[in-house]
Amino acid sequence: MVEENGQFTAHALPQATFWRRDQPGPAFDGKGTWKLQKGAPYWELKLWFREISGQSANREITVLVSGGGLSTYLYRWKGEEGEDQYKLERRSVPPH
């Protein structure tokens, strides 16, 4: 979940897509801070993981932004650019 206050939480991310393509491992959870910036040629969301699976961390990844309006989504290439994508979907969160 990407929050307006610059924080995010992630659940069950595949390690092979986000960290080590050459050494797949178990899915992981994490949380940290984010920043939206203009890349070339895509908009990018930089994710700084401060915690991964309950352990202190300091790792950064980039996910790309695609679509527009209510059809906007985030993704990361599973392999080389142009191959399959791992799509991060928008979900409604019930009010507290």
Secondary structure, DSSP 8 states (H G I E B T S, - for coil): -B-TTSEEEEEEE-HHHHT-TTS----EEEEEEEEEEE-SSSEEEEEEEEEETTEEEEEEEEEEEES-GGG-EEEEESSSTTS-EEEE--------
